[in-house]
């Protein structure tokens, strides 16, 4: 018998109530998740007969902590190849100082251990995870998985980490190891199979996610994605384009036409095409490909297939980053100074620091006038579309743009244009 009831993974339906005065009363859990407090003004988006209540961008919900900027691999895709910064580990005293400040954030839900280094290279990463779990927060980590052994896997499991994101830039051994230099494909797979076995014993289960960076060299490997998902027991997969840091890496991008034409983006003023559920097979392939290739406002039964450009996920998700040295940055793209290449032009990205938890308080940093103004500015995203331009000298840095914005000018940020994404 086939059940037609609610899928197990779907959350229970929540209901709001309309009071006698005509005001909509939201459940307390929803107002908390949106970071709403009495007196807060939040934007409301009305789209296609639906109303979306947007979160309060000034309430911190997600904290990224970079335990170290060191890494044991030399991946061809890694932007650390353009660094000129010193490497180091987060000092335990600074970490303890930081965790002691987190109780002031009433809407903080999760901590992600990650950044541009390998978290498991930090000698006390398990202690860090355990300390954050004791605060009642959800804990995630992104890792290359190459330093896993039985003891570390068991320690992570016992520390009750919630989600483990593992970088997996190739579904075949040869491609994987060519991109992720220094990694052993079989060892990573076997480690995740061992974690799957630990989960199967009952009690706490660590959710596994795969973080995949695609380019010309490995994009066809996506055809074998489900095989790796089955092997590893992964529940989530996050796919990103490669972030180009050299002309050679730019040539590896599989989204250059997307950047040039802004495909898969919303196009106000153009007609919308709504598709039903439909077979994808030799009969429909060419027609569907032509729509996906060149049409902006596609949806499936009212659910948009396109995405917004000029939309900073780190601001919308109410996130902030603490680097290994205690410095606070607003997003992944501004975490460290680095170089990218776009339209055959090198772009020197200068990191943007808004404070330091080694000497200051994260609550005060987050609520500072400078940081609040930055969030408002990026939320409005009135920046020049540097990702579409070529030949302009202002493209060479993120210091300013032709709209008159001063540092940091975010118009060329590939995260904000839906090209790069991080777990």
N, C-alpha and C positions, 0 to 999 in steps of 0.2 A: 504494500500500500504506500502511495506517495503522499506525504504530508503537505498540505497547502498552508500550514500555519506560518507564523513569524519565524524567519531564520534565526538560529541560535545566536549568531554574532550580532544581530540587530539589538540596539538598546530599547528598553521599554518606551512607549510613547509618553511624552511629557505634554502637559496642558497648561496654558495660561488662562487667567480668568479676567473677565471684563467687569469692573466695578460699577456701582450705580452712577458714578460720575463720568462713565465712559472711558476711564483709563484702564489700560491693559496692565494686569498684575502678573509678573513672571514668577515662576517657582524660585525659591531662594537659591537652590543649587545652580540654576542658570545664571542668575545675577552675579553669583560668586565667580563662576567660570568665565564670565565676560569682564570681570574686574570692575563691576559697577558698585559704586557707593552712593549714598544720598547726596544729591546735588550734582552728580556727574552728568555731563552732556555727551551723548554718543551719537554718531551718525546712523541714520537708517536708510537702507537701500531698498527701493521698490523695483523689482524686476519681474516682468511677465506674470503679474498677478500675485507675486509672492513678496513678502517683506523680510528683509534680513537685518537683524540688529547687530551692528558691528561692535567689537570689543573696545574697551577703554585702553588706548595705546599707552597710557601713562601708568598702567598697573603691570608690574613685572610678573610674568607667568612662567618663563623658561630661562634657565641659566645655563650657559655653556662654560665649562671649566677646561682649560688646556693644561693637563698635568705636566707636559713636557713638550718642547719643540724638537727633541731628538727623535730619530727614527732609525730602525735597523735595516730599512730597505732603501733602494735608489730607483724608485718607479719612474718610468719615462714620462708619466702624466703629471708628476708632482710639481707644484709651483714652488716648492722649496728649492728647486734647481736655480731659481733666480734670486735667492736670498743673499743679502749681505749682512744679516743680523746675527748676533751671537746666539748660541744654542744654550738651553738650560732647563732645569727642572723646577717645578713649583715647590717652594720651601714649605715644610710641614707647618711651621709657625704661622706663615701667611695663610695657608689653607685653614688652619684652626681659627684664625682671626676672621676669615671670610665666613665660615660656617656659623660662627657665633653671631654674625650679623643678619643671617637669613630669616630669623624669627620675626623680623619687623615687616616682612613682605607677606601680607595676609592672602594674596592671590597667587603666590608662587606654587606651582604644581610639580615641576620636574627639573632635574639637572641632567645635562648631557656632558659626559666626559669625552672631549675630543677637541680637535683644532688642527694644526698642521704638523703635529708630531704623533708618535705612536703611544697611546696612553699606557699600555702594558709595559713600556720601557721604564716607567716610573716605579721605583722599588716599593712604594707604599700605595699603589693604586687600589688594592683590595681594601686597605684601611680607609681610604677616601670614600669608596663606595659604601662601606659599612657605616661610616659616620653620617653620610647624607641620608641613608635609609633610616637611621635612628631619629632623624628629624621628621619622619613621616612623608617624605617626598618620593616621587617616582624617579628612578635612576636608569639612565641609558648610557651606553658607551659605543663609540665607533672605533674599530680596530682592524689591523691587517690580519690578525689571527695567527701570525707566524710564531709567536712566542708562547702559544698555548701548550701546556703539558697537562698531565693528569692532575697534578697538584693545583695548578692555577685554575683549571676548569672547575674543580671541586670547590675551591675557595670562592670563586665568583658565584657559583650556585648557592653555596652556604651563606654568602653575603646578601643573597636575594636580590641581585640585580634584576631589573625588570626586562630590559631589552638590550640585546647585543647586536649591533650592526657590524657586519663583516664586509670589508671591501673585496669585490669579486669581479675584476676587470677581464674576464675571459672564462668561458665555460669549458674550454679545452686546455689541457695541461700545457701544451706548447705555447699557445697564445698568452695564457695567464702568466707564465714565467718569463716570457719575453717582455711583457709590459711591467710586471711587478718584479723587478730585478732583485734577486736575493730571496725570493719566496719559493716555497715548495708546495705546489698545487695539492699533491696527495696528502701531505701532512695537514694542510688546512681543512680539507674535506674530512679526513679521518677525525680531526679534533671536533668538528661540528657534529659528526655522527656520534661521537662519544658524549657530547652534550645532549644530543637527542635521546640517548639511552638514559642519561641522568634524569632528564625530564620525565621519561616514561615510568620511572620508579614511584612517581606520585609526589605529593607535597607541592613544593614550589616548582614552577615551570618557567624557565628563562625563554622569553620570546626572541627568536632569531630573525634578523632582517638582513637582506643583501643590498649593499650599495655598489652599483655598477656604473662605471664611466665608459661611455661608448664613443668610438671613433671609427674611421674607415677600417682600421686594422682588426677590429673585433665586433663590429656591429652585427655581422651575420651570426655571431655566437648566440644572439638573443633567441634564435630559433631553438636552442637547446636549454633555455632558461629553466623550463619546468623540470628537466632532468636533475639539475642542481638543487632546485627547490625541494624535490622529492628526497634526494639524498641527505640534505642538511636539515630538513624539517622547518625551513624558513617560512614565516608567516607574512612577511612583507618584502617588497623589492622596490628600491628607489633607484631610478635610472637618471643619469645626468650626462650632458655633453661634456667633452673635455674642455678644460679651461686653457686656452692657448697662451703659452709664455714664450714661444719662439715662432718664427715664420714656418718652420717645419711642422710644429704642432698645430698651427693654424690650418695648414693644408690637410691635417687629419680630421678636422671637424666635419661632422655630417649635418651641420645646421647653418652653413654659410648662406644658402639661399633663403632659409627661414629668417635669418638676420636681415638680409637685404630687402626682402619683400614683406617682412613682418607677418608671415603666414602663421596660422594657429593662434592669431591674436584677435581680440575683439575689434570690429571696424564699425564705429558708430555711423549711422546714416545709410549703411548698405543693407539690402534685404537679408533676412535670415532664412536658412534652409534647415528644416527639421527632418531628420531621418528616423525611420522606425528601426526596430531590431531587424537585421537583415543578414543574410548569408554572405560570407566573404569567400568566394570561390572563383574558378576561372571565368564563370559567366559574369559575375559582378565586379571582378577585380579592377579592370581598367576604368570603369565608370566611377567606382568609389575612390580609386587613386587620384583621378582628375579632380574630384571634389576636395579630398584631403590636401592635395598639392596646392590648389590655387584659390580656394574659397575660404573666406575669413569666418563668417558668422554661421558656423555649423553647430547644430545640437542634435541630440538623440532623444526624442520624445520630451523635448523641453529642457534637457540637461546639457549645458554647453560643453562642446568639445574643445572650443578655443579657450585661451587664457588671457588674463590681463597682462599688458606690458606696462612698465612704469609703476610697478607694484612691489614694494619691498616686503618680502615675507618675514624678515626678521623684525620689522616694525609691527606688522599686522599680528604676528605671533607673540609680540611683547617680550622679546628676548634681549639678552645682553651677554657679553663675553668677558671672561676674565682670563688673561694670558698667563703663561707660566711665570712671568715676572711680577704678577700682581696688577699689571696695567689693565684698565677697563676699556673695551672697545664696543661699538654698537652692533657690529655685524661681522660675518666671516670675511667679507670683501675688504674690510678696513682693519682686520686684526693685526696684520703685519704688512710692512712695505714690501712690494714685489713688482715684477714687470709682467705685463701681458702684451700680446701682439694681436692687433685687429686691423683689418684692411691694410695689411703689410706695414703697419705703423706701430712701433714700440710705444707702449703707454706705461709710464712710471707711476704706479699707484703708491701714494704715501699713506701709511697707516694713520688712523685717527684715534687718539687716546683722550678719554673724557675724565679720567681719574685713576687712582691707584689704591687698591684695597690694603696694600702693605702699610700705608700711612693714613688712609682715610676710611670712611664708612660707605659701603655700597649703597645703603639707603639714601644717604645724602648725595652721593654721586648721581644716582638714578633720578632723584628729584631736583637736581640742580637746574638753574635757569638755562644753562648752556645745553644740557642734555635734552631737556623738555623741548627747547626751541628746535634742536636738531630733529627730534622725532616728528614734530609738527611739519617741518620743512620737507622731510623725506616722505611723510604720509601724503602730502599734497603732490609731490613729485613733479614740480614745475621746472624740470631740468631740460637742457638741450638734448636731443636724441643722438648722443655721440656714437651709439652702437650702429647707427645707420650712415654716419658720415665718414669721409675719408679725405685726407689732404689738409685738414685744418691744423694749425700749429697747436691749438688748444687741446687737441686730441692726445697730445704727447704726455699729458699729466692729468691728475684729477684736482688740480689747484683751482681752476675756474672754467666756466663755459661761456658760450656766446649769448646766453640768456642773462648774463650778469651775475650768476651764482658764484660765490667764493668757495674756498676749500671747506669741506670736501664736496666736489661736484660729482654727483652720482649718476649722471645721464648715461655713462658708458658701462655701468655695472651689469654684467651678464646674469647675475642672480636676479636682479630686479626685472629683467626682461624674459624670464622663464626659460633661459637657456642652460643655466647651471642650477642645480639644487643639491642641498645637503640634507641628510637625515635630521 
